[in-house]
Amino acid sequence: MSVGFVMLVHTALDRAAQVARHLAASGCPVVIHADRKVPRAEFEPFARGLADVPGIAFAGRRHRCEWGMWGIVGATLDACGDLLTAHPGLRHVYLCSGSCLPLRPLPELQAYLAARPETDFIESVTIDDVVWTKGGFDHDRFALRFPVSFRKRRRLFDAVTRAQKRLGMARPLPEGIAPHLGSQWWCLSRTTLEAILRDPRRRELDRFFRSVWIPDESYFQTLVRVHGRRVESRSLTLSKFDHFGRPHSFYDDHLQLLRRSDCFFARKIWPRADRLYASFLSNDPKVTKNAEPNPGKIDRLFSHATDRRVQGRPGLIMQSRFPARRLDAPRTAAAYSVFSGFAETLPGFETWLGRATGLRVHGHLFAPARAEFAGGARIWNGCLPDSAALRDYNPEAFLANLVWATRGERQCFMFGPADAQEVMRFVAGDPNAQVSIVAGAWALALFAREQAGELTGGALRKEAARLQKVELAHLALMRSGWVKARVRAWSLAEFLEAPMENLAPILDEIAPRAPRRPTEAPVLAPLDGFGAFLQRLRNDGMNLHLPGDFPVGHAPTPPGDARPRPYLVR
């Protein structure tokens, strides 16, 4: 016999019994240790069901196995002693749990170990090189004492740990011991395991490791470096952990993934994964690979899953998980453009931009009354309604959902100081956002309202002051040092000096593959009397400066300027 198994069980006893029968039927003796916390009503039927199976025995002493405490190591030592005593011909002992599952035929494992009779397969890394500890300790787990359970008595655990650090109660390591850490699941040669069990310093070492934190990750990993002849620092069992340090569970839909790993065992298998148990507990020679175990084949998938779990997909925040916010991470799924002041400066700009670029161009998505979707639609992709109340409940999610639901088609929308402003902090921090601002363009809309008789006198001045104040805050936000959006801003007067020249870089960015450049220029808003309108506001006491400098007698084409203007004047 080349290999025997020590199986630690505490739950899903029916699955553990199924695997134990498979191991014994394959010629591998098994010693099972059942956690003393397992109720007698569950343990006794489990033991009776395996009593008649040749090759299966139970550990003579049952330990209480608390996570992070000595019980797991004590149970393993006793069970290994029982196994080696009962089967003097064994060359290797394989430690597994009741939730482990063989991924390859057992004869393959037997042949693999027979060809390596003196090799110990155990992950064993010096504490200086460990990078996987999650919220735990590396050096402190050996220097301090941990007499209480981390999970059951967390407050007392923290208090005892803090007190030891404050009092400087560090203890020395046993002579000749270099602490190592690694996975609990190993396969050791008989020579090494007997040397550990019969070590003349066994009592001293056990006493030291009893108060080490999580000794099952360090006891055998450290002592194998003292007694092992040839150590391969890797486990033959596939076990993966998430970014919290919790083990991944494998389900039926992981069947092909597990086969690709070429590992001999996997942990941790969901007890109700019927397809996995039916597929792997067969010893089918057709699936024999004789390949070297290589969990690295699937490491990339697990790394990608961890990134997805922590960061999510750009622009998609699920109810079950909110990814950590990073200033440099995209907040939406695709690039989009925001135009502030363009609809007021260039009436019909939405239609013109859509024709010029072939993109989807919305009106003011954050207008007070409703979201102005392109074409006057009431509902948009992803069942987004135009309701202002629903939109303003979570404007960030509204924008992120809009961009997510229209992936592959760049979205453009208008914005202004009269719109709901809360979303712009989200936009400012989004690398996917392109923001173009014509500051003071709202004055053109007020000018049109004055000419129509809708707004005059003090009410007009107050509204102008309010809009200027809002836009000043908007501009200050967009000029912040942390802004990740690509921002362009002009005063109204600057933009009107050369509208098409100012629009050109925007068009090049949002539609670089446009089949042809626009043959018509956008129509410019009427400007006759606009300079006098701005002066009247100043005369009424308003500090009006965002639109820029417009002479009182401003005309669209200044006298004496013979250059053709690249816009149409209505």
N, C-alpha and C positions, 0 to 999 in steps of 0.2 A: 504494500500500500504506500503510495507516495504522498498522500495528503489526507488530513482529517480536518474536521470543522468544529469550531466553537461558535455556537449561535446564542446571542443575547436577545431575549424576547421580553416584551412587556405589553404588547397590544397586538390586535389582529392575529390571534393565536391560530385561527384556521389557516391562514396563509403561511404562517411559520411552519405549521405541521405539513402542509403540502410541499414546501421546499425541502424540509428535513427528509421526508420520504423519498423525494427525488434524489437527494444526495446519497442517502443510504443505499438506494437501489442501484446507484452508479458505482458502488464499491467504496464509498467514502464514509468512514465512521463519523458520528456526530455526537457531541455533548452539548446539551441545551441547558442554559441557565435562564430561569424565569425570575424576573424581578419579584422580590418579596412583597411588593405592593399589589401584585396581581391577586385579586380576590380568590379565595379557595373555591368558590362556586364556578369560576372560570378555569382555574389551574387544574383541578382534579379531572374533569372530562378531557382536557387537553393531554394530560399525562397518560390517562387510561387509553386514549386513542392511539398512542404511539408505543405503548408498553410491549406490544407483540411484534414490533418492527426490529429485525436484527440490525445491529450497528448503531442504534439510537439509544442514548442513555441520558440521564439528567444529572446535573451537578449535585454533589452530595450536600452542599451548603448553599442556601439562597441568601443573597445580599439585597439590601435595600439600595436601589440605584437612583440617587438624586443627580440631576444634571449638574456637572461641574464639581462633584464630590468624589471621594475615594471609592465608593461602593462599586462603580463600574470597573475600576482596575482590580479591586479585590475579587469580584465575580469572575473576571477574565483569568486571573492567576489561578484560582481554585479550579475552574473548568479546564484550563490547560493542563494542570497537574493530573486531573482525573483522566483526561484523554491520553496523555503520554504514558501513564501507568497502565491503562487498559490495553493500549496498542503499541507495543514496543517496536513494531516494524515501521512506524510512521516516520517520514523524512521531513514533512512540512506540516504546520498547523495554520489554518486559514481562519481568521476572525471575521465573522459576519453578524448581521442582525436579522431579526425576524422579518424585516422589510426589504432585505436584499434579495436579489433574483439573479441566477446564473444566466449570462447572455450567450454563452457558447457551450457546446457539449462538454460534459465533465471529462471524458477521455482526453480532450485537448488540454485541459488544465493539468491533468495527471502527467501527460507526456511532457508538457512544458516544464513542470517542476522537476520531473525525473532527470531532465537534461541539465538542471541547475541545482544539484542536491545541497550545496553549501551556501546558496544565495538567499539573503533576506530581502523581501520586498516590503519596504516601509518608508513612508515619507518622513524624512528626518532632516530638519533644517535648523541651523544655529539661530538662536534668538535674535542675533544682530541682523540676520538676513530676512526675518519674517516680515511680510508686508500685508498679510491677510487678516490680522487681528482686527475685530470690529468693536470699537468701544471698550476694549479690554486692556490687558496688560501684556508686556513681554518680559522685561527683567523683573518687574515687581511681583509677578506671579510666583517667582521662586524666592525672592528676598523677604516677602511678607508672609503672614499666615492667614488662611481663609477658612476659619472653623465653622462658618454658618453658610446656609444656602443662599445663593445669589437670587434665585427666583422666588423662594418662599419667604425670605426674610430680608428683603432688599434694603430696608432702612437700617437694620442692624448691621448688615454686610457693609454698607457705605460708612457707617459710623466707626466700625472696627478698623476698616482700611484707613480712614482719615486719621484716626488716633495713632495707628502704628507709624504712619508717615510723619505726623507731627512730633512724635517722640523719638523718631529715628531708630525704630526697632527692626532694622534689617538684620537678617540672619545669614551666616556664611553657608556656602554650598558644601556638600560633602566632598571630601578630598578625592581628586581624580575625576570629578563629574563635570562635564560641559553640557549645560542645558540645551536641549533640542526640542523642537515642536514639529507637529505634523498630523496627518489624518489618523483617526482612531482605527481605521480598517486596514489591517496588514496581513501579511503571510510570512511567517518566520520559520527558519529551519529548526529541526529538532535540536541540533547542537547549540544554537544560540538560545533557544527558549529554555532548555535545561540549564544552561549556564546562568541565565537570569533567575530561574527558580531556586537554584542551589548556591547562589552567590553567598559566600560567608558573611558578607555585610548586608544581607537581605533585610534583617530586622532594622538596621540603621537607615537603609535607603527607603524602606516602606514607611518608616516613621516620618522621614523628611517629606516624602511625596504625599502623605495623608493630608497635609495642610497646604499643598500647592493648589493653585486655582486651575480647575479643569485638568486633573492629572492624567486622564485618559488620552490627552493630546501631547503628553510629555514623558510619561513614565517609560514605556517601551521605546519611544523615540530617542530617549537619552541613553538608556542602558544598552540598546543594541549597538551603540557606538563603542561601548566598552567591551562587549563580548562577541560581536559579530565578526565573521571572517571576511565576508563580502557583502556589502550593503548596497542595494540599489534604491536610491531615494525616490521611490514612486510606489504608488498603490496599484494593485491589480483590480481594484474596485473603483468603478466610476461613481464619484459623488461630487456634485456641484452645489455651490452656495451662492445665494444672492448677495446684494450689497449690504444687507443687514447682518450677514453671517448665518442666515438660516438655510437649511438644506433645500434644494429644489426637489419637488416631487415629480415623478414620471407617470404619465398617463398613457392610455391606449394609443393616442395619436402621436406618441413619441417612439413608436415601434421602429421605424426606419432609422431614426436618429440614434437609437441605442445600438442597432446593428452596425452602424458605421463606426462606432467607437472602438470596436475590436477588443474591448475590455472583457474580462472573464465574468465579472459581477457588476451589478449596478445597485445603487441605493440613492434615493429612497422611492420605493414603488408604492403607488396608491393601492390600498387593499382591494379595491373594486375594479382594478384594471384587468378584467377577465381576458382580454385579448393578449396582453403581455404574458400572463401566466400560461395561457394555452400555447403560445408560440414558442416560449423559451424552455419550458419544462418538458423537453422532448428527447434530447440527445440525438437529434436527427443528424446523421452523417452528411446529409446534403448541404448543411449550413456550416460545415467545418471549414475553417479558414487557414489555420496554422499561421496566423499573422501575429506580429508583435502588438501587444496592447498599445493603443495610441489614442488616448482621450483628446489629444491636441487637435484631432480632426474636427471636433465639434466645439472647441473652445471659442472659435470665432462667432459661432451662433449664440453661445451663452454671453459673450461680451456684447454682442449686438442687442441681445435681450435685456441685459443690464442697462445699457445706454437708453434703450427705449423705455424701460421702467423708470429710470431716474429723470431723463430729459423729456420723454414723450416725443411725439412727432411735431415739428413746427406747425403751429396753427391749430392743433387739435388737443383740447384739454377735456379729458373724460371725467365723468362724475366720480369715478372710483379712484382717480389719481390726478393730483395737481403737481406737475413737475416743478423742480426747483427753478426759480427765476434767475437768469444770468443776464447781465447787461448786454453781452455780445451775442446772445442767442436770438434767432428770429422768433417773433411772436406770432407770426402768421405763416400760412403754408406757401405763399407765392408773393411775387412782387406786385405792388399796386401803386396808384398815383393819386395824389390829393391836389386839387387846384383851388386855391383860395383867391377870390377876387376876379377870376377870369370870366365868369358868367356875367358879372356886372360890367366889366370893361368891354367885353366882346359878346353882345347879345347873340344867342344861338350858338354859343361856343360848343355846347355838348354835341349838337348835330354835326357841326363842322369837324370836331376832333374825331368823332366816330367815322366820318367819311374819309378823313385824312389818314387814319391809322388802321381802320378796320377793327378797333377794339370796342369793348362794351363801355359806354360812358353814361354814368348816372347823373342825376341832378344832385340836389343837396340831400344826402342820405341822412343827415342829422338836423334837418329843418325842424322847427318847433311843432308843426302840425302833423307831419308824417314823413316817412322815408321815401324820398322821390326816386324810385327805381327807374331804370331806363325804359322808355316807351310807356311810362305811366302805369307799369305793372303794379298790382296790389300784393302779389306774393312772388318771391324770388326763389332761386335754387336753394334746396335744403328746407323748403317750406318756411322761409323767413317772411313774416308779414310786414306790411308797411306801418304797423302801429307804432306810434311814438312812445306810448307807455311801455310796451314790451321792449322796445329798443333801448329806452333809457333805463330800464331795470338793470341791465348789464351791457353798456355800450361796447365794452371791450370784446365780450363774447359775440355780440352782434356782428362786429366787423370781422373778427377771426372766423366766425362761421360763414360769413359771406364769401371771404376769400377761399376758405376750405372747400366750400360747395361749388366753386367755379374754377377749380384748379385747371390750369392749361389755358385759361383766358384771362388776360390782365384786366383788372377792374380799375376804373377811373371814376372819381366822383368829385363834386363841387363842395366847397366848404366856405364858411364866412363867420364873422363875429356874431351874427344873429343866430347861428346854430348852437346846439348843445356842445359845450366845450370839453366835457370830461374825457372824451375819447382821445384827445390830442396828446395827453401824456403817454398813453399807450402807443400811439403812432410815433411819437418822438423817439421812443426807445426801440423801435422796430427797424432792423436793418433792411427789411423788405420794402419799407415805405419810401416813396419819392414825393416830396412836398414842394410845391411851387406857390409862391405868395406874391400877389400884387397888393401891397399895403395901401390902405386908404381908398380902395375901389368901392367900398360901401358908400362913399360920398356921392358916387354917380347914381346909386339907387335912391338916395335921399334927394338928390337934385331932381330926379324924375318925379318923385312924389310931390315935391314942392310945386313943380310946374303943373302937375295934375290937380293941385289944390288939396291933396290928402293930408299934408303935414306942413304947418307954418308956425312962425313965431317962436315962443319959448319952448314948445313941445319939440320942434325941429332941432333946436340947439341941444336940448337935453338928450334926445335920441342920438345925435351926432357924438356928444360927449361920452355917452354910454358905449357906443360901438367902438370909438377910438380907445377907450380904456380896456375893453375886452381884447381888441386886437393887439394893443401894446403888451398885454400879458401873454398872448399867443406868440408874439415875436420873441419875447424874452425867453419863453420856454424853448422855442426852436433854436435859439442861440446858446443854449446851455452846453457846457462842456461834455456832458455825458450823452448827448443826443447821438443816436445811431442812424437815424433817417438821413437821406440825402436831401438837403434843403437848399432852395434857391429863393431869393427874395429881392423885390424891387419896390421902390415907391411907385405910385401911379404915374407920376411925371416921368420917372426913368423908363418905365415900361413903354410908355407911349412914344418915346423918342424913336424906337425901332421895334415894333411889336414882333414882326416875323423873325428878326435876328435873335430876339430873346426866346422865341418859341422853338427855334431850330434845334438847340441842344436837347430840349425836352423831348421833341419828336424823335430825335436820333436815339435817345435812350429807351423810350418806351416802345418804339416800333422800328428797331434797326433793320428789319427785313421787309419793310414795307415795299411793295413792288414799284411804287413811284411816289415822288414828292407831290404835295398838294398843288393843284393848278390854280386854286382860288384862295384869296386871303380872307380871314374872318372879318366880319363887319364890325366897325368901331361904333361904340355908343356915341350919341350926339353930344358935342362939347360946346356948342354955342351958348355963351352965358355962364359956363361952368366956373370960370375964374372969378366972375363977379359973385356967384353964389358962395364960393369959399370965403371971399372977402367979407361978405355980409355976416357969415358965422363968426369970423374973427372980430368983426366990429361989435357983435353982440357979446363979446367977452370970452369967446372960446379959444383955447390955445390949440389951434388946429395945425398939425404939422405932418401927419402921416401921408397925406396924398402928395406932398411935395410942393414945389413952387409953381403955381399957375398964375400968370399975369391976369389982371382984371379983364383985359381985352383979349384973352386967350382965344386963338383960332386953331383949328386942327392942323393947318399947314402954315407955319409962321411966315410972315412977309419976307420976301427976298430969298427964301430957300427954294431953289429950283430943282432939288433932288426929288424924284418920284417917291411917294410914300408907299410902303408895302402893305397897305391896308385900304379898305374901302370905307368911305365916309358917307353916312346916311344923312 
